[in-house]
């Protein structure tokens, strides 16, 4: 007959006992009826060895706090592999874990990684198009080494377009090449990681049907994204300057360039005809408007990633997966900060129904209002995130990335924003390609993930 306390645990209960229950079991004297004697001794020996090691390093964290940290974390991890067979019979999640992460990679974690890899493939596609036309062709002694699947990417095919980009910053071509390289690496790494965990890598290349620029030299192969008919949301500009509103708390924001948010505008030259210089060797007003549009579009794309990664990080279970999201997400924030700064250098010009306003005139381009409060919302050098309300207004303002909620910055919200941007618009059918349906399905699965510890 089984002891009473062991009989109280059904097979399902035993499957679900967490490793952090080891310490209470030992302390309560219940180990004798739940665990083999040799397992108990192994755990106790491991705990003692870890405590001795922690004492030797006490100067790193401080005495009392160090011990509390050890009791909370060190004892839980001690002997986890040995205890696995006794506590979790019939399961595999206790094996092959790292000492610093007792949570397995969940179905939700895989869904999040799969969606992020898919979206990174989309971003890599659009950045490759920007690099082909406006990327650097050399960077001093360090050569440009952009590649996709082992194939070299030719850059800088539209020198006149680069002239327009250089108005925004002298290093724009280099930054474009670097951002392209980063997005390619994100997609490649995420796919490799998924495969290493026995999950299926994602490949959306069968949706690459959209025509690229017709500029001479551009590879005439289908693309995932359309950069020729964009409707660019520039509310990120005022969102990061507001001291009183947060999108996660219902805040709404004005566009910095209202005309970009209506109509359809090219962010790349459509053909060699857009690259013709005037008699003095200057680029056209139209080509400068294309370069300005690209500058604001760069920031729009990267601010999305700045919010997406922290929004999804709150839903992962496994610590290694969390580390991946925090690490890649940080690079997206760096991208956004760079492009936010450069967009502010866009020249005050008008090209047909598209005007780039003087954002330093202390005049609201949306309604003509003026004054210091307006200047705070549009001045071009105010690129650091203004402290604003977060979680609860009673806590006071704080400088943060925003949004970071699933509703405003999650996976579905990201796909919707890309679709509304016109990225997937087929110029022939005037409808989005089938990639949107696939991305939405992946996004819904990612947003449905829940942290399980």
C-alpha positions in Angstrom: 0.0 0.0 0.0 1.2 3.5 -0.8 1.8 6.0 2.0 -1.2 8.3 2.5 0.5 11.5 1.2 1.8 9.7 -1.9 -1.7 8.3 -2.6 -3.1 11.8 -2.6 -1.1 12.6 -5.7 -2.7 11.4 -8.8 -0.6 10.6 -11.9 -1.7 13.9 -13.4 -0.6 15.8 -10.2 2.8 14.2 -10.3 3.2 15.2 -13.9 2.5 18.8 -13.0 4.7 19.1 -9.9 7.1 22.0 -10.4 10.8 21.8 -9.7 10.4 24.7 -7.2 8.4 22.4 -5.0 11.5 20.4 -4.1 12.6 22.7 -1.3 9.2 22.7 0.5 9.1 18.9 0.2 12.5 18.6 1.9 11.7 21.1 4.6 8.4 19.5 5.4 10.0 16.1 5.8 7.9 14.6 3.0 10.8 13.6 0.8 11.0 10.2 2.3 7.6 9.2 1.0 7.9 11.0 -2.4 11.5 10.5 -3.4 14.2 7.8 -3.4 16.8 8.2 -0.7 19.6 8.5 -3.1 17.8 11.4 -4.9 17.3 13.3 -1.6 21.0 13.0 -0.8 22.1 14.2 -4.2 19.9 17.2 -3.9 21.2 18.1 -0.5 24.8 17.7 -1.6 24.1 19.9 -4.6 22.5 22.6 -2.4 25.5 22.5 0.0 28.0 22.8 -2.8 26.1 25.7 -4.4 25.8 27.5 -1.1 29.6 27.2 -0.5 30.3 28.6 -3.9 27.9 31.5 -3.4 29.6 32.4 -0.1 32.9 32.6 -1.9 31.4 35.2 -4.2 29.4 37.1 -1.6 31.1 40.3 -2.4 29.4 40.4 -5.8 25.8 40.7 -4.5 26.1 41.4 -0.7 25.6 39.0 2.2 21.9 39.0 3.1 20.6 39.7 -0.4 22.9 37.1 -1.8 21.6 34.4 0.6 18.0 35.3 -0.2 18.8 35.1 -3.9 20.4 31.8 -3.4 17.5 30.4 -1.4 15.1 31.5 -4.1 17.0 30.5 -7.2 20.0 28.3 -6.3 18.1 25.7 -4.4 15.4 25.4 -7.0 17.9 24.6 -9.7 20.0 22.3 -7.6 19.5 18.6 -8.5 16.7 19.4 -11.0 18.0 16.9 -13.5 18.3 14.2 -10.8 14.8 14.9 -9.5 13.3 14.8 -12.9 12.8 11.1 -12.9 11.2 11.0 -9.5 9.0 14.1 -9.8 8.0 14.0 -13.4 7.6 10.4 -14.5 6.8 9.9 -18.2 7.7 13.4 -19.2 10.7 14.8 -21.1 10.6 18.4 -20.1 12.8 17.9 -17.0 15.6 16.6 -19.2 18.0 18.7 -21.2 17.1 21.9 -19.4 19.6 24.6 -18.5 20.3 25.1 -14.8 19.0 28.7 -15.1 15.7 27.9 -16.8 13.4 25.3 -15.5 10.6 26.1 -18.0 10.4 24.2 -21.3 9.9 25.8 -24.6 6.2 25.9 -25.1 3.9 25.8 -28.1 3.3 29.5 -27.4 7.0 30.2 -27.5 7.3 28.5 -30.9 4.3 30.5 -32.2 6.0 33.7 -31.2 9.3 32.8 -32.7 7.6 31.6 -35.9 5.7 34.8 -36.3 8.7 37.0 -35.6 10.8 35.1 -38.2 8.0 35.6 -40.7 7.9 39.3 -40.1 11.6 39.6 -40.2 11.6 38.0 -43.6 9.1 40.7 -44.7 11.4 43.4 -43.3 14.4 41.9 -44.9 12.6 41.9 -48.3 11.8 45.6 -48.1 15.2 46.6 -46.8 16.9 44.7 -49.6 14.9 46.8 -52.1 16.1 50.0 -50.3 19.7 48.7 -50.3 19.7 47.8 -54.0 18.8 51.4 -54.9 20.2 53.5 -52.0 22.6 51.3 -50.1 26.3 52.0 -49.7 28.7 50.6 -52.4 31.8 51.0 -50.2 32.6 52.0 -46.6 36.3 52.9 -46.7 38.5 49.8 -46.0 35.5 47.7 -44.9 33.7 46.2 -47.9 29.9 45.9 -48.2 29.2 42.2 -47.7 25.4 42.0 -48.0 24.2 38.5 -49.0 20.9 36.6 -49.0 21.1 32.8 -49.1 24.7 33.0 -50.3 24.0 35.4 -53.1 25.6 38.8 -53.1 23.2 41.8 -53.0 24.2 44.5 -55.4 23.7 48.0 -53.8 23.7 51.6 -54.8 22.2 51.2 -58.2 20.5 54.7 -58.2 23.1 57.3 -57.5 20.6 60.2 -58.0 18.3 58.6 -55.4 21.3 58.4 -53.0 21.8 62.1 -53.6 18.3 62.7 -52.2 19.0 60.4 -49.3 22.2 62.2 -48.4 20.2 65.3 -47.7 18.8 63.5 -44.7 22.2 62.4 -43.5 25.6 61.8 -45.0 25.7 58.3 -43.7 22.3 57.2 -45.0 23.6 54.7 -47.6 25.7 53.0 -44.9 22.9 52.8 -42.4 20.6 51.3 -45.1 23.1 48.6 -45.8 23.6 47.9 -42.1 19.9 47.8 -41.4 19.4 45.4 -44.3 22.1 43.1 -43.0 20.5 43.1 -39.5 17.1 42.1 -40.7 18.4 39.3 -42.8 20.3 38.0 -39.8 17.2 38.2 -37.6 15.2 36.0 -40.0 18.1 33.6 -40.5 18.8 33.2 -36.7 15.2 32.8 -35.8 14.7 30.1 -38.4 17.9 28.3 -37.3 16.8 28.4 -33.7 13.4 27.0 -34.5 15.0 24.2 -36.5 17.4 23.5 -33.6 14.4 22.9 -31.3 12.7 20.6 -33.7 10.2 23.2 -34.9 9.5 24.1 -38.5 11.3 27.1 -40.0 9.2 29.6 -41.9 9.6 30.7 -45.5 7.2 33.1 -47.3 9.1 33.3 -50.5 6.3 31.8 -52.5 4.4 35.1 -51.9 7.2 37.0 -53.6 5.1 38.1 -56.6 5.2 41.9 -56.4 7.1 43.7 -59.1 10.3 45.6 -58.0 11.6 48.9 -59.3 12.4 49.1 -63.0 15.6 51.0 -62.4 18.4 49.6 -64.5 20.3 46.8 -62.7 17.6 45.9 -60.2 17.0 42.2 -60.3 13.6 41.7 -61.9 12.3 39.0 -59.6 9.1 39.1 -57.5 9.2 40.7 -54.0 7.1 40.2 -50.9 6.6 44.0 -50.5 5.6 47.0 -52.5 7.5 50.2 -51.8 5.8 52.1 -54.6 2.4 52.9 -53.2 2.8 53.6 -49.5 0.5 55.3 -47.1 2.9 56.1 -44.3 1.6 56.7 -40.7 3.8 59.3 -39.0 2.0 59.4 -35.6 5.0 57.7 -34.1 6.6 61.2 -34.3 4.2 62.8 -31.9 3.7 59.7 -29.8 7.2 59.8 -28.6 7.0 63.5 -27.9 3.9 63.5 -25.8 4.3 63.9 -22.0 0.6 63.2 -21.2 -0.7 60.4 -23.5 0.2 56.8 -24.0 -1.3 54.6 -26.7 -1.6 51.8 -24.2 -3.8 54.1 -22.1 -6.0 55.2 -25.0 -3.9 58.1 -26.3 -4.2 59.2 -29.9 -1.7 61.2 -31.9 -1.3 63.6 -34.8 0.8 62.9 -37.9 4.0 64.8 -38.4 3.6 64.6 -42.2 -0.2 64.6 -42.7 0.0 64.1 -46.5 2.0 60.9 -46.2 -0.9 59.4 -44.2 -3.3 59.8 -47.1 -2.9 58.8 -50.8 -0.2 56.5 -52.1 3.4 57.6 -52.4 6.6 55.9 -53.7 9.6 55.5 -51.4 11.8 54.2 -54.2 12.3 55.4 -57.8 10.0 53.5 -60.1 12.2 53.7 -63.1 15.2 55.5 -64.6 12.8 58.3 -65.5 12.7 59.3 -61.8 16.5 59.7 -61.8 16.9 62.3 -64.5 18.9 65.3 -63.5 18.3 68.9 -64.5 20.6 71.0 -66.6 22.6 71.9 -63.5 23.0 68.3 -62.4 20.4 68.6 -59.6 17.8 65.9 -58.8 14.2 66.7 -59.3 11.8 67.9 -56.5 9.9 64.6 -57.1 13.0 62.5 -56.4 13.7 64.4 -53.3 10.2 63.8 -52.1 10.7 60.0 -52.8 13.9 60.1 -50.6 12.0 62.0 -47.9 9.2 59.5 -48.0 11.8 56.7 -47.6 13.3 58.5 -44.5 10.0 58.6 -42.7 9.1 55.0 -43.8 12.4 53.7 -42.4 11.4 55.0 -38.9 7.8 53.7 -39.3 9.0 50.2 -40.0 11.5 50.1 -37.1 9.3 51.7 -34.5 7.0 48.8 -35.1 9.7 46.3 -34.1 10.6 48.5 -31.1 7.1 47.8 -29.7 6.5 44.3 -31.0 9.4 42.6 -29.3 8.6 43.8 -25.8 4.9 43.2 -26.3 5.5 39.5 -27.2 8.3 39.1 -24.6 5.7 39.4 -21.9 4.1 36.2 -23.3 7.0 33.8 -23.6 7.7 31.1 -21.0 11.2 29.9 -21.6 14.0 32.2 -20.5 16.2 31.5 -23.5 13.4 32.6 -25.8 12.9 35.7 -23.6 16.6 36.4 -24.0 16.2 36.2 -27.8 13.3 38.6 -27.9 15.1 41.1 -25.6 18.3 40.9 -27.6 16.8 41.3 -31.1 14.2 43.8 -29.8 17.0 46.0 -28.6 18.5 46.2 -32.0 15.1 47.3 -33.5 15.1 50.1 -31.0 18.5 51.2 -32.1 17.3 51.2 -35.7 14.3 53.3 -34.8 16.3 55.9 -32.9 18.7 56.3 -35.9 15.9 56.7 -38.4 13.9 59.0 -36.2 16.8 61.4 -36.1 17.4 61.3 -39.9 13.7 61.8 -40.8 13.9 65.2 -39.1 16.3 66.4 -41.8 13.7 66.0 -44.6 13.6 69.2 -46.6 10.4 71.4 -46.6 9.2 70.7 -50.1 6.0 70.1 -52.0 5.6 67.6 -54.8 2.1 67.5 -56.2 -0.3 66.7 -53.3 2.6 65.8 -50.9 4.1 68.5 -48.7 6.8 67.9 -46.1 6.3 70.7 -43.6 8.9 72.6 -41.7 8.6 70.8 -38.4 10.8 73.4 -36.6 8.3 76.3 -37.3 6.3 75.7 -34.1 3.2 75.3 -36.3 1.1 72.2 -36.2 1.0 70.9 -39.8 -2.4 69.4 -39.1 -4.4 72.4 -38.1 -2.1 75.5 -38.1 -2.0 75.9 -34.3 1.2 77.5 -33.0 3.0 78.0 -29.7 5.5 76.3 -27.4 3.3 73.3 -26.8 3.2 72.7 -30.6 7.0 73.1 -30.7 7.3 70.3 -28.1 5.4 68.0 -30.4 7.2 68.6 -33.7 10.7 70.0 -33.1 13.1 67.7 -35.0 15.8 67.3 -32.4 13.5 66.0 -29.7 14.2 62.4 -30.5 14.5 61.0 -27.0 11.3 59.3 -25.7 9.6 62.0 -23.7 8.6 60.8 -20.2 4.9 60.0 -20.2 2.2 58.1 -18.3 2.7 54.4 -18.0 0.6 51.7 -16.4 -1.1 54.1 -14.1 -1.0 58.0 -14.3 -0.6 58.1 -10.5 2.9 56.7 -10.8 4.1 59.7 -12.7 5.7 60.1 -16.1 8.6 57.9 -17.3 10.6 57.6 -20.5 9.6 54.3 -22.2 9.0 52.5 -25.4 5.4 52.7 -26.3 3.1 50.9 -27.0 4.0 47.6 -25.4 0.6 46.1 -24.9 -0.6 43.3 -27.2 -3.6 45.3 -28.4 -1.5 48.3 -29.6 1.9 46.7 -30.2 1.4 43.0 -30.6 1.6 40.7 -33.5 -1.9 41.3 -35.0 -1.5 45.0 -34.6 1.8 44.8 -36.5 0.4 43.0 -39.4 -2.5 45.4 -39.6 -0.2 48.4 -39.6 2.0 46.9 -42.4 -1.1 46.1 -44.5 -2.5 49.6 -44.0 0.9 50.9 -45.0 0.4 49.4 -48.5 3.3 47.0 -48.2 1.4 44.0 -49.6 -0.7 45.8 -52.2 -0.7 44.2 -55.6 -0.7 47.0 -58.2 -2.6 44.9 -60.7 -5.5 43.6 -58.5 -5.4 46.6 -56.1 -5.7 44.1 -53.3 -3.3 42.6 -50.8 -1.5 39.4 -51.7 -2.2 36.2 -49.9 0.7 36.8 -47.5 -1.6 38.9 -45.3 -3.8 35.9 -44.5 -0.8 33.8 -43.5 0.7 36.6 -41.4 -2.6 37.2 -39.6 -2.9 33.5 -38.8 0.6 33.4 -37.4 0.0 36.7 -35.6 -3.1 35.4 -33.9 -1.3 32.3 -32.7 1.5 34.5 -31.3 -0.8 36.9 -29.5 -2.7 33.9 -28.0 0.5 32.7 -26.3 0.5 32.9 -22.6 3.4 32.8 -20.1 3.0 29.5 -18.3 4.9 30.1 -15.1 
